[in-house]
Amino acid sequence: MKPFKTLKLSADMLKNLNDLNFINMTSIQEMSIPYILDGRDLLAQAKTGSGKTAAFGIGLLEKLNVQKFRVQFLILCPTRELAEQVSGEIRRLARFKHNIKLLNLTGGLPLYKQEHSLSHEAHIVVGTPGRITKLLERGSLILEDLVSIVLDEADRMLDMGFIDQIHEIIQYTPGSVQTLCYSATFSDSVKKLAQEILRDPIEVVTETHHNSNTIKQHFFSCSKSEKEENLGDLIKSHSFDSIIIFCNTKDTCRRVASSLNKKGLKCLSLHGDLEQKDRTEVIVKFSNGSCRILVATDVAARGLDIKNLSAVINYELPFETETYIHRIGRTGRAGDDGLAYSFLVPGEEFRLSDINQNQNSELQTVNYTINDNTTLFSEPDMVTISINGGRKNKISAGDVLGALTSNQAIPGTDIGKIDRMDYLTFIAVKRSYAEKAYKILSEGLIKGREFKVIIHK
């Protein structure tokens, strides 16, 4: 792997990458960033967790004109979760440039607030096709100065039926716009879209399968009636830091989450029926370590970037083999070892055959055996606290950290991830300091103001 310093990047960008511990490029970064910098259209295939967000983020930020307050880059994502993740990553990469304005425009949030934000212009917009289309049609979003458009996880957007919106959005862009299309698969629909909207594209293909040495895959045979008990036993008999349990439907997701909570295995669920504020809270609590178990439908199969995810459990195997690949790709990222467990009921053996054929593997099922009663799974070390102030209130992570650590009230090492939304900030703190942190934040001032504080149990 080549180091980032071999690229023609600004000194400030290289310093920021070094501060973020981005030393060597991943394959997708090495193969695509030079073409992005040259302004070429790109059709890139890369597996989940390959570093593609940093690939296009670095390339775009190097070309950004901060003095020009117009939308220069548009990044389209299939889901709100992925849009939020991409926005966060771009903001991290953009720390070396001052006064960059990035807007995250997705459904589930008030349209009038987004239109008000757009009235003050922005450099970068990240959003979902449905909301972006609506803002374009209302004349609130102007793309006359657009330099590049990114289709992130294009195959997923097409699977979700966004093809018409993508074509409509393209009609609002200048004829000279650079188009970057990233996809986990080169399906016929993706190839057709590329032919229609890309100009003489460079095609980049990296490894699309997961190395069996990185992700250990286990398949358990059991009856349908035994699955819930076996799932609980599997979790209790391991010391997982964090796991995602995948289900195929919202109803199963809710039922499995309820069953685990009744067993004392505290978990959260993520599915399409959740309101946006609830989805945000679930993702924050899982990503900051204050919840170890997430039960999810495939709304979370892509877009979630959870560091050090111990394992993925397929309570139900998905209908498509490629979906299975994306699911297990949540673990074993960036070269780390990962674990994937899947339950098969009688009649589902053909799905394992399809997986073996896809991966050129010879994985087999074993009968699940109940372990002893030893419970290795433990309660999370962290607790989430929120205050009703965020970016729009000019609150920085440093403001919150300073309030909590002032006069050595709480050691900085016992404060975890701080997630800032527009009007809300979530703070992860060690469980032993939760009450003290609540007292400090609720009785003290941040930026000279009082804020409402909540401990999320």
C-alpha positions as CSV (number, residue, x, y, z in Angstrom):
1,M,0.0,0.0,0.0
2,K,1.3,3.4,-1.0
3,P,1.4,6.3,1.6
4,F,-0.9,9.3,1.0
5,K,2.2,11.5,0.7
6,T,2.9,10.1,-2.7
7,L,-0.3,11.9,-4.0
8,K,-0.3,15.5,-5.2
9,L,-2.1,16.7,-2.1
10,S,-1.8,20.0,-0.2
11,A,0.5,20.2,2.8
12,D,-2.5,21.0,5.0
13,M,-4.4,18.0,3.8
14,L,-1.5,15.7,4.3
15,K,-1.0,17.0,7.8
16,N,-4.7,16.4,8.6
17,L,-4.5,12.9,7.2
18,N,-1.5,12.2,9.4
19,D,-3.3,13.6,12.5
20,L,-6.2,11.2,11.6
21,N,-3.7,8.3,11.4
22,F,-4.4,8.0,7.6
23,I,-0.9,6.9,6.6
24,N,-1.2,4.4,3.8
25,M,-4.0,4.2,1.2
26,T,-6.4,1.4,0.8
27,S,-6.8,-0.2,-2.6
28,I,-9.8,1.9,-3.6
29,Q,-8.1,5.1,-2.5
30,E,-4.9,4.4,-4.3
31,M,-6.8,3.4,-7.5
32,S,-9.3,6.3,-7.6
33,I,-8.0,9.5,-5.9
34,P,-5.6,10.3,-8.7
35,Y,-8.4,10.1,-11.3
36,I,-10.7,12.2,-9.1
37,L,-8.0,14.9,-8.8
38,D,-7.7,14.8,-12.6
39,G,-11.4,15.4,-13.0
40,R,-12.2,12.1,-14.7
41,D,-15.6,10.3,-14.3
42,L,-15.3,7.2,-12.3
43,L,-17.1,3.8,-12.0
44,A,-15.6,2.2,-9.0
45,Q,-16.4,-1.2,-7.4
46,A,-15.4,-1.7,-3.8
47,K,-16.6,-3.8,-0.9
48,T,-18.0,-2.4,2.3
49,G,-15.4,-0.9,4.6
50,S,-12.8,-0.3,1.9
51,G,-12.4,3.4,2.6
52,K,-14.3,4.7,-0.4
53,T,-15.8,7.7,1.5
54,A,-12.3,8.9,2.3
55,A,-11.4,8.3,-1.4
56,F,-13.9,10.6,-2.9
57,G,-13.8,13.0,0.2
58,I,-10.1,13.6,-0.2
59,G,-10.4,14.1,-3.9
60,L,-13.3,16.5,-3.7
61,L,-11.9,18.6,-0.8
62,E,-8.7,19.2,-2.6
63,K,-10.7,20.9,-5.4
64,L,-13.0,22.9,-3.2
65,N,-13.0,26.7,-3.6
66,V,-13.8,27.9,0.0
67,Q,-14.2,31.5,-1.2
68,K,-17.0,30.5,-3.5
69,F,-20.2,30.1,-1.5
70,R,-22.0,27.9,-4.0
71,V,-22.8,24.2,-3.9
72,Q,-19.7,22.6,-5.6
73,F,-20.2,19.0,-4.6
74,L,-23.3,16.8,-4.2
75,I,-23.1,13.4,-2.7
76,L,-26.1,11.1,-3.0
77,C,-26.7,8.3,-0.6
78,P,-29.4,5.6,-0.4
79,T,-30.3,6.0,3.3
80,R,-30.3,8.7,5.9
81,E,-27.9,6.6,8.0
82,L,-25.3,6.5,5.3
83,A,-25.8,10.2,4.5
84,E,-25.1,11.1,8.2
85,Q,-22.0,8.8,8.3
86,V,-20.6,10.3,5.0
87,S,-21.2,13.8,6.4
88,G,-19.3,13.1,9.5
89,E,-16.4,11.6,7.6
90,I,-16.2,14.6,5.2
91,R,-16.2,17.0,8.1
92,R,-13.3,15.1,9.7
93,L,-11.4,15.2,6.5
94,A,-12.2,18.9,6.0
95,R,-10.8,20.1,9.3
96,F,-7.7,21.5,7.6
97,K,-9.9,24.0,5.7
98,H,-11.7,26.8,7.5
99,N,-15.3,28.0,6.9
100,I,-16.4,25.0,4.9
101,K,-20.2,24.6,5.0
102,L,-21.6,21.2,4.6
103,L,-25.4,20.4,4.7
104,N,-26.9,17.0,5.3
105,L,-30.3,17.0,3.4
106,T,-32.4,13.9,4.0
107,G,-36.0,13.0,4.5
108,G,-37.6,12.7,7.9
109,L,-36.5,16.3,8.8
110,P,-38.4,19.5,8.4
111,L,-38.2,20.8,4.8
112,Y,-38.5,24.5,5.8
113,K,-35.4,24.3,8.0
114,Q,-33.4,22.7,5.2
115,E,-34.6,25.4,2.8
116,H,-33.5,28.1,5.4
117,S,-30.1,26.6,5.6
118,L,-29.8,26.5,1.8
119,S,-30.7,30.2,1.6
120,H,-27.3,30.9,3.2
121,E,-25.6,28.7,0.6
122,A,-23.2,25.7,1.2
123,H,-20.1,24.2,-0.4
124,I,-21.0,20.5,0.0
125,V,-24.4,18.8,0.1
126,V,-24.9,15.2,1.2
127,G,-28.4,13.8,0.9
128,T,-30.9,11.2,-0.2
129,P,-32.3,11.3,-3.8
130,G,-35.9,11.9,-2.7
131,R,-35.2,14.9,-0.6
132,I,-32.7,16.4,-3.0
133,T,-35.2,16.0,-5.9
134,K,-37.8,17.8,-3.9
135,L,-35.5,20.7,-3.0
136,L,-34.4,21.0,-6.6
137,E,-38.0,21.1,-7.8
138,R,-38.9,23.9,-5.3
139,G,-35.9,25.9,-6.5
140,S,-34.3,25.9,-3.0
141,L,-31.2,23.9,-4.1
142,I,-29.2,25.4,-7.0
143,L,-26.6,23.3,-8.7
144,E,-25.4,25.7,-11.4
145,D,-21.9,25.8,-9.9
146,L,-21.6,22.1,-9.3
147,V,-18.2,20.6,-9.9
148,S,-18.7,16.9,-9.0
149,I,-21.6,14.6,-8.1
150,V,-21.0,11.3,-6.2
151,L,-23.4,8.4,-6.4
152,D,-22.5,6.4,-3.2
153,E,-23.6,2.8,-3.1
154,A,-25.3,3.2,-6.5
155,D,-26.5,-0.4,-6.6
156,R,-28.4,0.1,-3.3
157,M,-30.0,3.3,-4.6
158,L,-31.2,1.5,-7.8
159,D,-32.5,-1.5,-5.7
160,M,-34.5,1.0,-3.7
161,G,-36.1,2.5,-6.8
162,F,-34.3,5.8,-7.0
163,I,-33.4,5.5,-10.7
164,D,-36.0,8.2,-11.8
165,Q,-34.8,10.6,-9.1
166,I,-31.2,10.1,-10.1
167,H,-31.9,11.0,-13.7
168,E,-34.0,14.0,-12.7
169,I,-31.2,15.3,-10.4
170,I,-28.6,14.9,-13.3
171,Q,-30.8,17.2,-15.4
172,Y,-30.2,20.0,-12.9
173,T,-26.4,19.7,-13.1
174,P,-24.0,21.4,-15.5
175,G,-22.9,19.5,-18.6
176,S,-19.3,19.6,-17.5
177,V,-19.9,18.0,-14.0
178,Q,-17.7,15.2,-12.9
179,T,-19.6,12.1,-11.9
180,L,-18.2,9.5,-9.5
181,C,-20.2,6.3,-9.2
182,Y,-19.3,3.9,-6.3
183,S,-21.0,0.5,-6.1
184,A,-20.4,-2.7,-4.3
185,T,-21.6,-4.6,-7.4
186,F,-21.6,-4.0,-11.1
187,S,-25.1,-5.2,-11.8
188,D,-26.7,-4.7,-15.2
189,S,-28.7,-1.8,-13.8
190,V,-25.5,-0.1,-12.5
191,K,-23.7,-0.6,-15.9
192,K,-26.8,0.8,-17.7
193,L,-26.8,3.9,-15.4
194,A,-23.1,4.4,-16.0
195,Q,-23.5,4.3,-19.7
196,E,-26.2,6.9,-19.5
197,I,-24.6,9.5,-17.2
198,L,-20.8,8.9,-17.1
199,R,-18.5,10.4,-19.8
200,D,-15.6,8.2,-20.8
201,P,-15.3,6.8,-17.3
202,I,-12.3,5.1,-15.7
203,E,-13.4,1.7,-14.3
204,V,-11.8,0.7,-11.0
205,V,-12.4,-2.8,-9.4
206,T,-11.0,-3.8,-6.1
207,E,-11.5,-7.0,-4.1
208,T,-15.2,-7.5,-3.6
209,H,-15.2,-10.6,-1.4
210,H,-14.2,-10.9,2.2
211,N,-11.1,-12.8,3.0
212,S,-12.0,-16.0,4.9
213,N,-8.9,-15.5,7.0
214,T,-10.3,-12.1,8.2
215,I,-13.9,-13.1,8.8
216,K,-14.6,-16.5,10.3
217,Q,-18.0,-17.7,9.2
218,H,-20.1,-20.2,11.2
219,F,-23.4,-21.7,10.2
220,F,-25.7,-23.4,12.7
221,S,-28.5,-25.8,11.9
222,C,-31.5,-25.6,14.2
223,S,-35.3,-25.7,14.1
224,K,-37.3,-22.5,13.8
225,S,-38.6,-22.9,17.4
226,E,-35.1,-23.2,18.8
227,K,-33.6,-20.1,17.2
228,E,-34.5,-17.5,19.9
229,E,-33.1,-19.6,22.7
230,N,-30.0,-20.5,20.7
231,L,-29.4,-16.8,19.8
232,G,-29.6,-15.8,23.5
233,D,-27.2,-18.6,24.4
234,L,-24.8,-17.6,21.7
235,I,-24.6,-14.1,22.9
236,K,-24.3,-15.0,26.6
237,S,-21.5,-17.5,25.9
238,H,-19.2,-14.8,24.3
239,S,-17.7,-11.6,25.5
240,F,-18.7,-9.6,22.4
241,D,-17.9,-5.9,22.6
242,S,-20.6,-5.2,20.0
243,I,-22.7,-7.2,17.6
244,I,-25.3,-6.6,15.0
245,I,-28.1,-9.2,14.6
246,F,-29.8,-9.1,11.2
247,C,-33.4,-10.0,10.5
248,N,-35.3,-9.9,7.2
249,T,-38.4,-8.2,8.4
250,K,-39.4,-5.4,10.8
251,D,-41.8,-7.7,12.7
252,T,-39.0,-10.3,13.3
253,C,-36.6,-7.5,14.3
254,R,-39.1,-6.2,16.9
255,R,-39.8,-9.7,18.2
256,V,-36.1,-10.7,18.5
257,A,-35.2,-7.5,20.3
258,S,-38.1,-8.0,22.7
259,S,-37.0,-11.5,23.4
260,L,-33.4,-10.5,24.1
261,N,-34.4,-7.7,26.4
262,K,-36.6,-10.1,28.4
263,K,-33.5,-12.3,28.8
264,G,-31.6,-9.4,30.3
265,L,-29.6,-8.9,27.1
266,K,-30.2,-5.1,26.7
267,C,-30.4,-4.3,23.0
268,L,-31.7,-1.7,20.6
269,S,-33.5,-2.3,17.3
270,L,-33.2,-0.4,14.0
271,H,-35.8,-0.7,11.2
272,G,-37.8,1.3,8.8
273,D,-40.7,2.2,11.1
274,L,-38.6,4.3,13.5
275,E,-38.9,8.0,13.5
276,Q,-35.7,9.8,12.4
277,K,-34.9,11.1,15.9
278,D,-35.2,7.6,17.3
279,R,-33.1,6.1,14.5
280,T,-30.4,8.8,15.2
281,E,-30.4,7.9,18.9
282,V,-30.1,4.2,18.2
283,I,-27.2,4.6,15.9
284,V,-25.4,7.0,18.2
285,K,-25.8,4.8,21.3
286,F,-24.6,1.7,19.4
287,S,-21.6,3.5,17.8
288,N,-20.5,5.1,21.0
289,G,-20.4,1.9,23.0
290,S,-23.3,2.5,25.3
291,C,-25.2,-0.4,23.7
292,R,-23.6,-3.7,22.7
293,I,-26.4,-5.3,20.7
294,L,-28.2,-3.9,17.7
295,V,-31.0,-5.9,16.1
296,A,-31.6,-4.6,12.6
297,T,-33.2,-5.1,9.2
298,D,-31.1,-4.4,6.1
299,V,-31.7,-0.7,6.5
300,A,-28.5,-0.9,8.5
301,A,-26.7,-3.4,6.3
302,R,-24.9,-0.5,4.6
303,G,-23.9,2.9,5.8
304,L,-23.1,1.9,9.4
305,D,-19.5,2.4,10.2
306,I,-19.0,0.9,13.6
307,K,-15.4,0.6,14.8
308,N,-14.3,-2.8,16.2
309,L,-17.6,-4.6,15.6
310,S,-17.0,-8.0,17.2
311,A,-19.5,-10.1,15.2
312,V,-22.5,-10.2,12.9
313,I,-25.3,-12.7,13.5
314,N,-27.7,-13.6,10.8
315,Y,-30.8,-14.6,12.8
316,E,-32.3,-15.0,9.3
317,L,-30.2,-15.5,6.2
318,P,-31.0,-12.9,3.5
319,F,-32.6,-13.8,0.2
320,E,-29.7,-12.5,-1.8
321,T,-26.1,-13.7,-1.5
322,E,-24.7,-10.2,-2.1
323,T,-26.8,-8.9,0.9
324,Y,-25.1,-11.6,3.0
325,I,-21.7,-10.3,1.9
326,H,-22.6,-6.8,2.8
327,R,-23.9,-7.8,6.2
328,I,-20.9,-9.7,7.3
329,G,-18.7,-6.9,5.9
330,R,-19.7,-4.9,9.0
331,T,-17.1,-6.9,10.9
332,G,-13.5,-7.6,10.1
333,R,-12.9,-4.2,8.7
334,A,-9.6,-2.6,7.8
335,G,-7.7,-5.9,8.2
336,D,-9.1,-6.7,11.7
337,D,-10.4,-10.2,12.4
338,G,-14.2,-10.6,12.4
339,L,-16.8,-13.2,13.2
340,A,-20.1,-14.0,11.4
341,Y,-22.7,-16.5,12.7
342,S,-25.8,-17.6,10.8
343,F,-28.7,-19.8,11.7
344,L,-30.2,-22.1,9.1
345,V,-33.6,-23.9,9.5
346,P,-34.5,-27.0,7.5
347,G,-35.1,-26.1,3.9
348,E,-32.5,-23.2,3.8
349,E,-29.5,-25.3,2.8
350,F,-29.6,-24.0,-0.7
351,R,-28.7,-20.5,0.6
352,L,-25.4,-21.8,2.0
353,S,-24.7,-23.5,-1.3
354,D,-25.2,-20.1,-3.0
355,I,-22.8,-18.4,-0.5
356,N,-20.2,-21.1,-1.1
357,Q,-20.5,-20.7,-4.8
358,N,-20.2,-16.9,-4.6
359,Q,-17.2,-17.1,-2.3
360,N,-15.6,-20.2,-3.8
361,S,-15.7,-21.7,-0.3
362,E,-16.7,-25.0,1.3
363,L,-18.4,-23.9,4.5
364,Q,-20.7,-26.4,6.2
365,T,-23.4,-26.3,8.9
366,V,-23.0,-27.8,12.4
367,N,-25.8,-28.5,14.9
368,Y,-26.0,-25.8,17.5
369,T,-25.1,-27.0,21.0
370,I,-26.3,-25.2,24.1
371,N,-23.4,-24.0,26.2
372,D,-23.3,-24.0,30.0
373,N,-24.9,-21.1,32.0
374,T,-21.7,-19.0,32.2
375,T,-22.6,-15.5,31.1
376,L,-19.6,-13.8,29.5
377,F,-21.5,-11.0,27.9
378,S,-21.5,-7.9,30.1
379,E,-23.2,-4.5,30.4
380,P,-21.6,-1.7,28.3
381,D,-19.0,0.5,30.0
382,M,-20.4,3.6,28.5
383,V,-23.7,5.6,29.0
384,T,-25.1,8.2,26.6
385,I,-26.0,11.7,27.8
386,S,-27.6,14.3,25.6
387,I,-28.0,18.1,25.7
388,N,-30.5,20.1,23.6
389,G,-27.8,22.1,21.8
390,G,-25.6,21.4,18.8
391,R,-23.9,22.8,15.7
392,K,-26.5,25.5,15.1
393,N,-26.0,26.7,18.7
394,K,-22.2,27.0,17.9
395,I,-21.4,24.2,20.4
396,S,-18.2,22.3,19.7
397,A,-17.0,19.0,21.0
398,G,-14.3,20.9,22.8
399,D,-16.9,23.0,24.7
400,V,-18.6,19.9,26.0
401,L,-15.3,18.2,26.8
402,G,-14.0,21.3,28.6
403,A,-17.2,21.5,30.7
404,L,-16.8,17.9,31.9
405,T,-13.1,17.9,32.5
406,S,-12.8,21.4,34.1
407,N,-10.9,21.2,37.4
408,Q,-10.3,17.5,36.7
409,A,-14.0,16.8,37.5
410,I,-14.0,13.8,35.1
411,P,-10.8,12.4,33.4
412,G,-10.8,13.0,29.7
413,T,-10.0,9.3,29.1
414,D,-13.4,8.4,30.6
415,I,-15.3,10.5,28.1
416,G,-16.0,8.8,24.8
417,K,-17.5,9.8,21.5
418,I,-19.2,13.2,21.2
419,D,-21.8,13.3,18.3
420,R,-23.1,16.8,17.4
421,M,-26.3,17.2,15.4
422,D,-27.8,20.5,14.4
423,Y,-29.7,21.0,17.7
424,L,-28.6,18.1,19.8
425,T,-25.3,16.7,21.2
426,F,-24.8,13.1,22.4
427,I,-21.9,12.4,24.8
428,A,-20.7,9.0,25.8
429,V,-19.2,8.8,29.4
430,K,-18.1,5.9,31.5
431,R,-21.0,4.4,33.5
432,S,-19.3,5.2,36.8
433,Y,-19.3,8.9,35.9
434,A,-22.8,9.2,34.4
435,E,-24.5,10.8,37.3
436,K,-21.6,13.2,37.9
437,A,-21.6,14.2,34.2
438,Y,-25.3,14.8,34.3
439,K,-24.9,17.1,37.4
440,I,-22.1,19.1,35.7
441,L,-24.0,19.6,32.5
442,S,-27.4,20.3,34.0
443,E,-26.1,22.7,36.7
444,G,-23.4,24.4,34.7
445,L,-23.1,26.6,31.6
446,I,-21.8,25.8,28.1
447,K,-21.0,28.9,26.0
448,G,-22.8,30.9,28.7
449,R,-26.1,29.0,28.3
450,E,-28.0,26.4,30.2
451,F,-29.1,23.3,28.3
452,K,-31.6,20.5,29.1
453,V,-29.8,17.3,29.9
454,I,-31.0,13.7,29.6
455,I,-29.4,10.4,30.6
456,H,-30.4,7.7,28.0
457,K,-30.9,4.5,29.9
